[in-house]
Amino acid sequence: MSEQFTILVVCLGNVCRSPLAEHLLRMRFEQLLGDGASAVRVRSAGVRALVGDPMNTSSAAELRRLGGDPTGFFASQVTPARATEADLVLTATRELRSRVLEEAPRALKRTFTIREFAALASDDSAHHRVSGPRDLVASAASWRGSAQIVEYDVRDPIGQSAEVHREVAEILDADCEAIARAVTGAILSDVSPR
């Protein structure tokens, strides 16, 4: 594979959904790629980040339940440069996608909601046409208009019950697994000459 593939996950405060997805994606890549997991760099940020705050305690509990460790996480603010430089930007909702693109319009073809990209990337036809993760992202962008996406948004669990946090964590876990499998498949298929 060529240089590192970078994923930026974005939510509002960067203490619930995006850090949870960041950690879940990283865990999946470690499981799927082993020593090769360094080929993918996953980070998260918020459009109104609670900069410097640790992960929300309920989201952190869900991450631990799913096998992850929130230790050492601190919220950070999304910037136009971070969004523009990422190979793939995943947002929690369509509204957040729009907010990221207001600041970083050049990232349009690489910015999706988490649920949207999970659906596009896990489409069986996707795996037969891509050579590398950047090609997967470009292909997903081209399929965007014709895809039947049932739900685009992951609701914000902040201030909600433990049940809502569990529901959000389950959605993110399933979507992150689908995304990691698709990106891993694209990485492993990237045999183009250098």
C-alpha positions as CSV (number, residue, x, y, z in Angstrom):
1,M,0.0,0.0,0.0
2,S,1.0,3.6,-0.5
3,E,1.1,6.3,2.2
4,Q,-1.0,6.1,5.3
5,F,-4.8,6.3,4.8
6,T,-6.3,8.9,7.2
7,I,-9.9,8.9,8.6
8,L,-11.3,11.8,10.6
9,V,-14.5,11.2,12.6
10,V,-16.5,14.2,13.5
11,C,-19.4,14.9,15.9
12,L,-20.5,17.9,17.9
13,G,-18.5,18.0,21.2
14,N,-16.0,15.2,20.4
15,V,-16.8,13.4,23.7
16,C,-19.4,10.7,22.7
17,R,-20.0,9.6,19.1
18,S,-16.8,10.5,17.3
19,P,-14.3,9.3,20.0
20,L,-16.3,6.1,20.3
21,A,-16.2,5.6,16.5
22,E,-12.5,6.5,16.4
23,H,-11.6,3.8,19.0
24,L,-13.9,1.2,17.4
25,L,-12.4,1.8,14.0
26,R,-8.9,1.6,15.3
27,M,-9.8,-1.7,17.2
28,R,-11.2,-3.2,14.0
29,F,-8.2,-2.3,11.9
30,E,-5.9,-3.8,14.5
31,Q,-8.0,-7.0,14.4
32,L,-8.2,-7.1,10.6
33,L,-4.7,-5.9,9.7
34,G,-2.6,-6.8,12.7
35,D,0.9,-5.3,12.3
36,G,-0.4,-3.6,9.1
37,A,-2.9,-1.5,11.1
38,S,-0.5,1.5,11.0
39,A,-1.5,1.8,7.3
40,V,-4.6,3.5,8.6
41,R,-4.7,6.6,10.9
42,V,-8.0,7.3,12.7
43,R,-8.6,10.5,14.6
44,S,-11.7,12.4,15.8
45,A,-12.8,16.0,16.4
46,G,-15.8,18.1,17.1
47,V,-17.3,21.1,15.4
48,R,-18.0,22.6,18.8
49,A,-15.5,20.4,20.7
50,L,-15.2,20.4,24.5
51,V,-11.5,20.8,23.9
52,G,-9.4,19.0,26.4
53,D,-12.3,17.0,27.9
54,P,-12.0,13.3,28.3
55,M,-14.6,11.0,26.7
56,N,-18.1,11.1,28.2
57,T,-18.4,8.6,31.0
58,S,-21.4,6.7,29.5
59,S,-19.7,6.5,26.1
60,A,-16.4,5.4,27.8
61,A,-18.3,2.7,29.6
62,E,-19.8,1.5,26.3
63,L,-16.3,1.5,24.7
64,R,-15.0,-0.6,27.6
65,R,-17.9,-3.0,27.1
66,L,-17.0,-3.4,23.5
67,G,-13.4,-4.1,24.3
68,G,-11.8,-0.7,24.0
69,D,-10.0,1.7,26.4
70,P,-10.8,5.4,26.5
71,T,-7.7,6.2,28.6
72,G,-5.7,9.2,27.3
73,F,-8.4,10.5,25.0
74,F,-9.0,14.3,25.0
75,A,-11.5,16.2,22.8
76,S,-10.2,18.4,20.0
77,Q,-11.7,20.9,17.5
78,V,-12.1,20.1,13.8
79,T,-10.3,22.6,11.6
80,P,-10.6,23.1,7.8
81,A,-7.0,21.8,7.4
82,R,-7.8,18.6,9.3
83,A,-10.9,18.0,7.2
84,T,-9.2,18.8,3.9
85,E,-6.2,16.6,4.6
86,A,-8.1,13.5,5.6
87,D,-8.7,10.8,3.0
88,L,-12.1,10.1,4.5
89,V,-14.2,12.3,6.8
90,L,-17.1,10.6,8.6
91,T,-19.7,12.7,10.5
92,A,-22.3,11.7,13.0
93,T,-25.1,13.5,11.1
94,R,-26.0,15.2,7.8
95,E,-26.1,18.5,9.6
96,L,-22.5,18.0,10.9
97,R,-21.5,17.0,7.4
98,S,-22.8,20.3,6.1
99,R,-21.0,22.2,8.8
100,V,-17.7,20.5,8.1
101,L,-18.1,21.2,4.3
102,E,-18.9,24.9,5.0
103,E,-15.4,25.2,6.4
104,A,-13.7,22.7,4.1
105,P,-15.5,22.5,0.8
106,R,-12.6,20.8,-0.9
107,A,-13.4,17.7,1.2
108,L,-16.8,17.2,-0.4
109,K,-16.1,14.0,-2.3
110,R,-14.5,12.5,0.8
111,T,-17.1,13.5,3.4
112,F,-20.0,11.2,4.4
113,T,-22.1,10.4,7.4
114,I,-20.9,7.3,9.2
115,R,-24.1,5.5,8.4
116,E,-24.0,6.6,4.8
117,F,-20.4,5.4,4.2
118,A,-21.0,2.1,6.0
119,A,-23.9,1.4,3.7
120,L,-22.1,2.5,0.5
121,A,-18.8,0.7,1.4
122,S,-20.5,-2.5,2.4
123,D,-22.4,-2.8,-0.8
124,D,-21.2,-6.1,-2.4
125,S,-20.6,-4.5,-5.7
126,A,-18.2,-2.0,-4.1
127,H,-15.5,-4.6,-3.5
128,H,-15.2,-5.7,-7.1
129,R,-14.3,-2.3,-8.5
130,V,-11.8,-0.7,-6.2
131,S,-8.0,-0.7,-6.0
132,G,-7.1,0.9,-2.7
133,P,-8.9,2.8,0.0
134,R,-8.8,6.1,-1.8
135,D,-10.5,4.5,-4.8
136,L,-13.1,3.0,-2.4
137,V,-13.9,6.6,-1.2
138,A,-14.1,7.9,-4.7
139,S,-16.4,5.1,-5.8
140,A,-18.6,5.6,-2.7
141,A,-18.9,9.3,-3.7
142,S,-20.0,8.4,-7.2
143,W,-22.6,5.9,-5.9
144,R,-24.0,8.4,-3.4
145,G,-26.9,9.6,-5.5
146,S,-28.2,6.2,-6.4
147,A,-27.9,4.5,-3.0
148,Q,-30.9,3.7,-0.9
149,I,-29.7,4.8,2.6
150,V,-32.3,4.1,5.3
151,E,-30.8,6.3,8.0
152,Y,-28.0,8.9,7.7
153,D,-27.7,10.1,11.2
154,V,-26.5,8.8,14.6
155,R,-28.4,10.5,17.4
156,D,-26.5,12.4,20.0
157,P,-26.6,10.5,23.3
158,I,-25.2,13.3,25.5
159,G,-27.5,13.7,28.5
160,Q,-29.6,10.7,27.6
161,S,-30.2,7.4,29.4
162,A,-27.8,4.5,29.5
163,E,-30.1,2.7,27.0
164,V,-29.6,5.5,24.5
165,H,-25.8,5.3,24.9
166,R,-26.0,1.5,24.4
167,E,-28.1,1.9,21.3
168,V,-25.7,4.5,19.8
169,A,-22.7,2.3,20.7
170,E,-24.3,-0.7,18.9
171,I,-25.1,1.3,15.8
172,L,-21.5,2.7,15.7
173,D,-20.0,-0.7,16.4
174,A,-21.8,-2.3,13.4
175,D,-21.1,0.6,11.1
176,C,-17.4,0.8,12.1
177,E,-17.0,-2.9,11.5
178,A,-18.5,-2.5,8.0
179,I,-16.3,0.4,7.3
180,A,-13.2,-1.3,8.6
181,R,-13.9,-4.4,6.6
182,A,-14.4,-2.4,3.4
183,V,-11.3,-0.3,3.8
184,T,-9.2,-3.3,4.8
185,G,-10.5,-5.1,1.7
186,A,-9.5,-2.1,-0.4
187,I,-6.1,-1.9,1.2
188,L,-5.4,-5.6,0.6
189,S,-6.6,-5.2,-3.1
190,D,-4.2,-2.3,-3.6
191,V,-1.6,-4.1,-5.7
192,S,-1.1,-1.3,-8.3
193,P,2.6,-0.7,-9.2
194,R,4.4,2.0,-7.3
